[in-house]
């Protein structure tokens, strides 16, 4: 088969879907990837993927630009003539789905999260939901990463029966192996990994860090991630005051997880937070906002603590609660988190779900071809 993958950036494709791509290539499928050129493209090409440079503005809302993206996808589909398309993230899901419907190409969709345009009610939400209905209408299967997102799409009549729940992107249990917990006498280190933007709860985290450092000066806050909104000055200021340690965008995050005592994610919304899966898999307790996409990754009081999104007070209380835990209980939380990942979030579960749905598409297409030949 020729399989075309539509995505919006290389990092997510390489870090979270690499194993699926490798499996498809090993099964002798011809795999094309369509996304903007970035530093991860050579790595994806090394796996055996064939790259198609595609201009895509991840956060833009210009309808003319998005219309051109649809035309670009249609042209691509007619040129490559893939047997199946896999789409990830909002714009590939919507405009790639519309292009697949126009060209009558089978496709499988993955809803990696609702996104701000859907979370915030109003005109933009209505437009986005209308586009989603068009983009998902002919999808062979729509994968959801949490039940709340699936319920939302079902209630809004965007999808019907062609949906399936998967454990996010899963986690590579070998790559993010269990790491011994940092020794008792070390400075207590909290780690945030994510894009530096409001929707990730960065404002609440920075405010909480200021409060905590006044009472617990031996606590350290490490932040890893690229800046996507205007927080440069604030990060620089707090870094200079030793309230946070900002490490910028990092290609490899496991070393940071290994050194941490707990992971913090105060996000407003998620599909299913990969950073929480990777941290729990490494044996680190989770402190996360109680929103869909985060709550699935931890068990309250057993593998981590939750707090209300957008609440500095709730975040501060959760941090202090963790600080005051006995050392052995912190270790036990990490061990319980690792067990949870092994049972429910192994990435092989996601790969197998894709292989099953791909087989259904292949069988259906082969049956249709047989009917055409007989007719």
C-alpha positions, 0 to 999 in steps of 0.5 A, spaced: 500 500 500 501 507 499 500 510 505 500 518 506 501 521 513 498 528 514 501 532 520 503 539 522 510 538 524 516 533 525 517 533 532 510 530 534 511 525 528 517 522 530 517 522 537 510 519 538 509 515 532 515 513 530 514 506 532 508 506 527 511 508 521 517 503 522 512 498 523 508 500 516 515 500 512 517 493 515 510 491 512 513 493 505 508 499 505 510 505 501 510 511 507 509 518 505 509 524 510 506 531 508 508 536 513 513 543 513 520 542 513 524 542 520 529 538 523 526 532 524 525 531 517 531 527 516 530 523 521 523 521 518 527 520 512 532 515 515 526 511 517 524 510 510 519 515 509 518 519 503 518 527 505 513 532 501 514 539 503 508 542 505 506 549 507 502 549 513 501 555 518 499 551 525 496 557 528 494 561 523 486 563 522 486 566 515 481 562 511 484 563 504 491 560 506 487 554 509 483 554 502 490 553 499 492 548 503 486 544 501 487 545 494 495 543 496 492 536 499 487 535 493 493 536 488 498 531 492 492 526 493 491 526 485 499 525 484 501 520 489 494 516 489 495 513 496 491 507 498 490 510 505 491 517 508 493 518 516 491 525 519 493 528 525 492 535 529 486 540 527 488 542 520 490 536 517 484 532 520 480 538 517 483 540 510 486 533 509 479 530 510 476 534 506 481 533 500 480 525 501 473 526 501 473 530 494 478 525 491 475 519 494 481 516 498 480 512 504 483 516 511 483 515 518 483 521 523 486 522 530 483 527 534 489 529 538 485 534 542 480 539 542 484 545 541 483 553 543 478 554 537 474 549 540 474 549 547 472 557 547 465 558 545 463 563 540 463 564 532 470 561 531 468 554 535 462 554 530 466 555 524 471 550 527 465 545 528 462 546 521 469 544 518 470 538 522 463 535 520 466 536 513 473 533 514 471 527 518 464 525 515 467 520 510 473 518 515 474 510 515 475 511 523 476 517 528 481 515 533 480 519 540 485 520 545 480 521 551 473 519 552 471 526 553 473 529 546 469 523 543 463 525 547 463 532 545 464 530 538 458 525 538 454 530 542 455 535 536 454 530 531 461 530 528 462 523 528 457 517 529 459 510 530 466 510 526 470 512 532 475 508 537 478 510 543 486 509 544 491 511 550 493 517 546 500 516 543 502 511 548 509 511 551 515 507 549 516 503 555 523 502 553 525 509 551 522 511 557 524 506 562 524 506 570 529 510 573 531 510 580 528 516 584 533 522 586 537 521 592 533 524 599 538 530 600 538 533 593 534 539 591 527 537 590 526 538 583 519 540 579 519 539 571 515 542 566 515 540 559 511 543 554 510 549 549 511 556 553 504 558 552 498 560 556 494 554 554 499 550 557 498 553 564 504 557 564 502 563 567 499 559 573 506 555 573 510 562 574 506 565 579 506 559 583 513 558 582 514 565 585 510 563 591 513 557 593 520 559 592 519 564 598 517 559 603 521 553 600 527 556 597 530 549 596 525 547 591 527 548 584 523 549 578 525 546 571 522 549 565 523 545 558 520 547 551 520 552 546 516 559 546 510 560 542 507 566 545 510 572 548 513 570 555 521 571 553 522 577 558 518 574 564 522 567 563 528 571 563 526 575 569 524 569 573 531 565 571 535 571 573 532 571 580 533 563 581 525 562 581 526 558 575 531 555 570 529 555 563 532 550 559 529 552 552 527 547 547 530 540 548 530 535 543 531 529 548 527 530 555 528 524 558 535 526 562 531 532 565 525 527 567 530 522 570 533 528 574 526 530 577 522 529 583 515 530 580 512 533 573 508 539 573 503 540 567 497 545 569 494 545 562 487 547 560 486 542 555 490 536 552 488 530 547 492 525 552 498 528 555 505 525 552 509 528 557 505 525 563 505 518 560 513 519 559 514 521 566 510 516 569 513 511 565 520 513 568 517 513 575 516 520 576 509 522 580 505 527 576 502 533 578 497 535 573 490 539 572 484 535 572 482 536 565 481 531 560 487 528 557 491 529 564 486 526 569 487 519 565 494 519 566 494 519 574 491 516 580 489 521 585 493 520 591 496 514 588 501 516 582 500 523 583 495 529 585 490 533 581 488 541 581 483 545 578 486 548 571 487 556 571 488 556 579 494 558 582 491 557 589 490 549 587 497 548 583 500 551 590 496 547 594 498 541 590 506 542 590 506 543 597 502 537 598 507 533 594 513 537 598 511 534 605 510 527 602 515 522 606 521 520 601 518 513 601 511 515 599 514 519 593 518 513 591 512 509 591 508 514 587 513 513 581 513 506 582 505 505 581 505 510 575 510 506 572 505 500 573 500 504 570 503 505 564 505 498 563 498 496 563 494 501 560 499 505 556 504 501 552 505 504 545 504 497 542 496 498 544 496 504 539 500 501 534 495 494 534 489 499 533 492 502 527 494 496 524 487 493 525 483 499 522 488 499 516 486 492 515 479 493 515 480 499 510 484 494 505 479 488 506 474 493 504 477 496 498 479 489 496 472 487 496 470 493 492 475 492 487 472 484 487 465 487 486 467 492 480 471 486 477 465 481 477 460 487 475 
